[in-house]
Amino acid sequence: MAAFSSSFDMPSASLSETAELQRLIAVEQQKAQFQAQVHNFTDVCWDKCVDKPSSKLDSRTEICLVSCVERFIDTTLTITNRFTQMVQKGAH
């Protein structure tokens, strides 16, 4: 970033605004990824667990949906943790 600021001679206020904008964009990207993941859970678990839509969920369908989402969450956490371990080992 220092090379960027020196080559364009931007005032420090602009640099701090740019950093804040980048932070806000990263937060919005994380929100979008979370929403996409929820959408994916909904699609997959609905197709797996719901035979015929009705006004209420029966207990079998509810248990299936809960188990399905929990498996997705567990798998996502396992993959994320493993990836973090790999990155940390590579950084040493």
C-alpha positions in Angstrom: 0.0 0.0 0.0 2.9 2.3 0.7 4.1 2.1 -3.0 0.5 2.9 -4.0 0.3 6.0 -1.9 3.8 7.2 -2.9 3.2 6.7 -6.6 -0.1 8.5 -6.6 0.7 10.9 -3.7 -2.8 10.4 -2.1 -3.5 12.3 1.1 -3.7 10.1 4.2 -7.4 10.7 4.5 -8.0 9.1 1.2 -5.9 6.1 2.2 -7.9 5.7 5.4 -11.1 5.9 3.5 -9.8 3.3 1.0 -8.9 1.0 3.9 -12.4 1.5 5.5 -14.1 0.8 2.1 -12.0 -2.3 1.7 -13.1 -3.5 5.2 -16.7 -2.8 4.4 -16.5 -4.7 1.1 -14.9 -7.7 2.9 -17.7 -7.7 5.5 -20.4 -7.6 2.8 -18.6 -10.4 0.9 -18.7 -12.5 4.1 -22.4 -11.8 4.5 -23.1 -12.8 0.9 -21.1 -16.0 1.4 -23.1 -16.8 4.5 -26.4 -16.2 2.7 -25.3 -18.4 -0.2 -24.4 -21.2 2.3 -27.8 -20.9 4.0 -29.5 -21.0 0.5 -27.5 -24.1 -0.3 -28.5 -25.8 3.0 -32.1 -25.0 2.3 -32.0 -26.4 -1.2 -30.2 -29.6 -0.4 -32.0 -30.3 2.9 -35.4 -29.5 1.4 -34.9 -31.9 -1.4 -33.6 -34.6 0.9 -36.2 -34.3 3.7 -39.5 -32.9 2.5 -41.6 -35.4 0.6 -44.7 -33.2 0.2 -45.1 -29.6 1.4 -47.8 -29.0 4.0 -48.8 -26.3 6.5 -46.8 -28.0 9.3 -43.7 -30.1 9.5 -44.1 -33.6 10.9 -41.5 -34.7 13.5 -39.7 -37.0 11.0 -39.2 -34.1 8.5 -38.1 -31.7 11.3 -35.5 -34.2 12.6 -34.3 -34.8 9.1 -33.9 -31.1 8.4 -32.1 -30.5 11.7 -29.7 -33.4 11.1 -29.1 -32.3 7.5 -28.1 -28.8 8.4 -26.0 -30.0 11.4 -24.1 -32.3 9.0 -23.4 -29.4 6.6 -22.2 -27.2 9.5 -20.0 -29.9 10.9 -18.5 -30.6 7.5 -17.9 -26.9 6.8 -16.2 -26.4 10.2 -14.0 -29.5 9.7 -12.9 -28.3 6.2 -12.3 -24.8 7.5 -10.3 -26.0 10.5 -8.2 -28.3 8.2 -7.6 -25.5 5.8 -6.5 -23.2 8.6 -4.1 -25.9 9.9 -2.6 -26.3 6.4 -2.1 -22.5 6.0 -0.5 -22.3 9.5 1.9 -25.1 8.7 2.8 -23.6 5.4 3.5 -20.2 7.1 6.1 -21.7 9.5 
